[in-house]
Amino acid sequence: MIRSLGLRLAAGAVIAIALALSVVWWTLETQFSTYVASRYREEMQAVSDAVAAGLVVRNGQLVIQREPADTRFANPFGGRFWQVSPDGGEPLRSRSLWDTVLPDRSDMQAAYGFSRAEGPEGGPLLVLSQPSMISAGGTAHRFVIHAAFPESEFDAALTDFQNPLRVMLLTMALLLSFAAFLQGFLGLEPLRRLRAHVAAVREGRENRIADYGPSEVQPLVSELNQLLKERENAVERARSRASDLAHGLKTPLTVLAHLAESLPDKERAIALEQVDLILQRAGRQLQAARMGVERMAETPLAVLIRRLVNVFAPVTEERGIVWSIDVDETLVLPMDPADLAEALGNLLDNAAKWTGSHIHVSAEKRGEAAIISVADDGPGIADDDRATILRRGASLGGEGSGHGLGLAIAADIAAAYGGKITLGRSGEGGLLVQMSVSTSGERRPSANPA
């Protein structure tokens, strides 16, 4: 099944053109053939009348005293023939027939009222036969007058008409097909412009679709704008609910943290750790909900990375950590700035926590994806632990190891934008974290975090 609307319209137009021109071909050919046959019948009828006018009866026999004046009858194989076949007598013939005798009855009937007979040169003749009678001395003399011409002459007349007609109709078919394709292309142009506007809205470059185009497209544009308005309202409601939830959790958790201060050291540490864990997971839940409804935007990657590095630099300078950035300045990602900042912030925070002296941040475009790499010279992660650390809540233990949410959050955000997080070993022996993100703007719902 053809899925392209343009190809459907073009195919329908080509089929309609082919059918219409076939009907035109059949009609014109039939009309012309009928016309040519009628002209030959008129000519052969005139020959029969001329022959009949020259017949007389002498001594009880039919004789022709005045033959038709056309010289083609007098020349052997001249191209025009007549013959008079009397009942019970020898036929009278034009000299053009030479020694050929036309039969009284044709074994095979030809079209247009002619019968077919073999001519003096072996070629077929189209014959018009007309019975007639002359009365002389009280006796009726019956006879049949045959007037004939070569069938090849009739076919040549049709061919002379059909060849130019075929060329004309073929040219017309090509012109009409081109016009149909052009009409389909121009007719679908508003839909192509609408697609571009929708893509601009999806990428955050426009807030609504401009009212334009033919009246048939306007209802669709209005419905899309209404849908965008309702979606924007839904985003605002989701933000409000997320903010309310964040404030609603903050107060009771703060109270719990203060109450935990009165607990023994061991129980206090466990309680504060769980409060902190609830805060992080609640924040992740709110982030995931926002990613599900947030409108897509475009974010210059190099600008955002430098901004994040400037945030971490004052803290890492005290440890003598050096940052190096190698990012294509023209690389723009179809991601919400907050989503990208949170994902990269977690990657940079993880690198800053474990590196020894150097962190290298780079980004490049490979095909339809952007690859962002963060490499450090820290202890790295063993191969067997790399899959574990990307699971939410996983931790490798040890002081300052945290709750294992940073890399998991970055992985969820990357997955929401059609990408993923991979872990490896950097050139300096530390951890290499690579985040791939689709540059086509494709998004898919992120998994609901536990």
SULJOMO-V93126 format. One record per backbone hydrogen bond with DSSP energy under -0.5 kcal/mol. NH is the residue of the N-H (numbers start at 1). CO is the residue of the C=O. Records with the same first field share a line. If there is no record, write none. Layout:
NH = CO, CO
//
This chain:
8 = 4
9 = 5
10 = 6
11 = 7
12 = 8
13 = 9
14 = 10
15 = 11
16 = 12
17 = 13
18 = 14
19 = 15
20 = 16
21 = 17
22 = 18
23 = 19
24 = 20
25 = 21
26 = 22
27 = 23
28 = 24
29 = 25
30 = 26
31 = 27
32 = 28
33 = 29
34 = 30
35 = 31
36 = 32
37 = 33
38 = 34
39 = 35
40 = 36
41 = 37
42 = 38
43 = 39
44 = 40
45 = 41
46 = 42
47 = 43
48 = 44
49 = 45
50 = 46
51 = 47
52 = 48
53 = 49
54 = 50, 51
55 = 52
56 = 63
58 = 56, 61
61 = 58
63 = 56
65 = 54, 63
66 = 54
73 = 70
74 = 71
75 = 71
77 = 96
78 = 75
80 = 72
81 = 148
83 = 146
84 = 92
85 = 83, 144
86 = 84
87 = 142
89 = 86
92 = 84
94 = 82
95 = 73
96 = 73
97 = 94
98 = 95
100 = 97
102 = 100
108 = 116
110 = 114
114 = 111
115 = 127
116 = 108
117 = 125
119 = 123
122 = 119
125 = 117
126 = 149
127 = 115, 125
128 = 147
129 = 127
130 = 145
132 = 143
134 = 141
136 = 139
139 = 136
141 = 134, 139
142 = 140
143 = 132
144 = 85
145 = 130
146 = 83, 144
147 = 128
148 = 81
149 = 126
150 = 79
151 = 124
153 = 150
154 = 150
155 = 151
156 = 152
157 = 153
158 = 154
159 = 155
160 = 156
161 = 157
162 = 158
163 = 159
164 = 160
165 = 161
166 = 162
167 = 163
168 = 164
169 = 165
170 = 166
171 = 167
172 = 168
173 = 169
174 = 170
175 = 171
176 = 172
177 = 173
178 = 174
179 = 175
180 = 176
181 = 177
182 = 178
183 = 179
184 = 180
185 = 181
186 = 182
187 = 183
188 = 184
189 = 186
192 = 188
193 = 189
194 = 190
195 = 191
196 = 192
197 = 193
198 = 194
199 = 195
200 = 196
201 = 197
202 = 198
203 = 199
204 = 201
205 = 200
206 = 200
212 = 210
217 = 214
218 = 214
219 = 215
221 = 217
222 = 218
223 = 219
224 = 220
225 = 221
226 = 222
227 = 223
228 = 224
229 = 225
230 = 226
231 = 227
232 = 228
233 = 229
234 = 230
235 = 231
236 = 232
237 = 233
238 = 234
239 = 235
240 = 236
241 = 237
242 = 238
243 = 239
244 = 240
245 = 241
246 = 242
247 = 243
248 = 244
249 = 245
250 = 246
251 = 247
252 = 248
253 = 249
254 = 250
255 = 251
256 = 252
257 = 253
258 = 254
259 = 255
260 = 256
261 = 257, 258
262 = 259
263 = 260
268 = 264
269 = 265
270 = 266
271 = 267
272 = 268
273 = 269
274 = 270
275 = 271
276 = 272
277 = 273
278 = 274
279 = 275
280 = 276
281 = 277
282 = 278
283 = 279
284 = 280
285 = 281
286 = 282
287 = 283
288 = 284
289 = 285
290 = 286
291 = 287
292 = 288
293 = 289, 290
294 = 290
299 = 333
301 = 331
302 = 331
304 = 300
305 = 301
306 = 302
307 = 303
308 = 304
309 = 305
310 = 306
311 = 307
312 = 308
313 = 309
314 = 310
315 = 312
316 = 312
317 = 313
318 = 314
319 = 316
320 = 317
321 = 316
322 = 357
324 = 359
326 = 361
328 = 363
331 = 328
332 = 330
333 = 299
335 = 333
340 = 336
341 = 337
342 = 338
343 = 339
344 = 340
345 = 341
346 = 342
347 = 343
348 = 344
349 = 345
350 = 346
351 = 347
352 = 348
353 = 349
354 = 350
355 = 351
359 = 322
360 = 375
361 = 324, 359
362 = 373
363 = 326
364 = 371
366 = 369
369 = 366
370 = 437
371 = 364
372 = 370, 435
373 = 362, 371
374 = 433
375 = 360
376 = 431
377 = 358
379 = 354
385 = 382
386 = 382, 383
389 = 385
390 = 386
391 = 388
394 = 391, 404
401 = 398
404 = 401
409 = 405
410 = 406
411 = 407
412 = 408
413 = 409
414 = 410
415 = 411
416 = 412
417 = 413, 414
418 = 415
419 = 414
420 = 436
422 = 434
424 = 432
426 = 430
429 = 426
430 = 376
432 = 424
433 = 374, 431
434 = 422, 432
435 = 372
436 = 420, 434
437 = 370
438 = 417
439 = 368
440 = 368
444 = 416
449 = 447
//
